[in-house]
């Protein structure tokens, strides 16, 4: 046998320090391991209503022989539809294999050795992960006491090597958000010196009138990039498709780091379908989420369980026990939630707001594990 | 720092090279600032190991890699050599003795080396064997114990600056005395332990930067082991903040689980799960557990089944036992000795037909060496290890607790009680 390669020398130090992310096992395996006949997936903030009628029609229209043909390398048709919807040029958009991929594109485009990015300690982990496994420092500014992003703290953390500031609006998992006035004030103070990414993965769930639409701020702020996804509101998570938007000059820089052809044809077709009846999907999903939030929060009050219920299709619940133990106990009842120690919220779980009957099942399950 | 100060020497495993090896260790220890006594102990340990290996080689030309590392609060010497240079059984600390021969027990080379080191471990790594020993640096004993201070202002998580860590250690030593690990008697050492990266600490202070609570832990690849929490005020939230600070620091690292042996009465409720029945070992996972396949011999299968049920751990238990198939002739066991604590942990390197006798020899030798606590870590992720269960059971090892994700799979911790030995 040939000698094993000297990994100590071949693997960069910042990669040696990182552990691979281990995703959940498939549902059939989990059902077998936990001995539960059904699993209610309340862990990934998927949309329980499923894709919109137009998106379903687009998926059903996929012909097997299309599998032999490369997709549009830069999602040409989808970008035309996005341009129409958001009143921006098609070249303002980059479509990625899920929003995670566009996070990597942006970090690659702007950071080099010695640079840093700024985000918060309790938010979507991928900004921090991608920065660190790319060898850049992720500066984590703690959330404020009311769980919102700390604008003053983030500005204070900026130095000459800060390239990107990541804001998750509304924040995953707290559901807190900056209103338009606060976001504008922050962008004004950054004053174009750094790239500001506003991740609006859950933006379509917010009905509040003061919630900023990042797409509408792009013309005023050339350093702004906005992320959106088709995984959450549009229920296309299995197809992995998301996008970023920004002024063409900035997007052109990001495009240099893009992996073309990374988004498959079926995802592109489904996303085009989803845009056709987007307003219908948003309206019906918001209604379901609102009902679910109301029912669940009532139950949580009855159970004396503190919770953080902001915007987005999720609620964070504080438990009088280890969240990882709660995960196992709830899984044994077929209720799959997200344990939050990994989000630096020990003894909290995050649950997806789904249909009312499922929320009632969850409440009953919680009652059993805290009894 | 420790990586940049590492020293490595490759030399033939021959008695003539003993002075070369000891000179290397001596010079390196001096460069690391180790004291004269500790340096002498390390030289003696290396001499014993090299003599032990040279005396047992059946011939041929073999090389030993001597690796010295400055661990800041300790110096580590690793002797690494290809595992095929010696027969399997030679790696056991009992390899030269018969169980009945008291004189030869006293003359075992590796045990002699262990007597001069604070920690000794024999282990297998890929195709190499490693004999690793550690000598702790000496630190001045605690000068004065600070008087208790009334809390002023509100509690907050503090960055663990060296002066705060030293204040914390002194307070722990003052309040918890012998209930806390001995290293707290040397605050400077505790500060160095954190600075080395081997340990972590979560500190809670009041508005005047007085330590009000803290928890201390040793980092591991998958598992961290904590001591505490230690609390110096009446505020119930102090312990909660310390524990949450610890969990937040460990989140998004490679650590999957946190174990607390002998937790203090200040441990807040609701953060950990008991592993040992008496509550002396607490545990918490840091990531979601979606189940694994584990291997168990029927002797311990019921214990594991009950344990997993109590812990709500999804496990597919595959029973394995010897059904007459030929095993390798010899067993080899790794030992990790913690002489100051009087504790030793045994693990399997190879399972062989002589396991029953070799385990018995280890127990006799270790008891004679004065070790009061003998544990065996049986890795449920390795099917061959399950085959050792009868030999361990007959020798008096009994299941004590399960450490989920402690090894390739879960670790079934077996404890040996002296009176139960056969």
Interface residues (C-beta under 8 A of the other chain):
Chain A: X4 X19 X22 X24 X25 X29 X30 X33 X34 X35 X121 X125 X128 X129 X319 X320 X321 X322 X324 X325 X327 X328 X329 X331 X332 X338 X339 X341 X342 X343 X344 X346 X347
Chain B: X126 X243 X244 X247 X248 X251 X252 X253 X254 X269 X270 X271 X272 X273 X284 X285 X286 X287 X288 X289 X290 X291 X311 X312 X313 X314 X315 X316
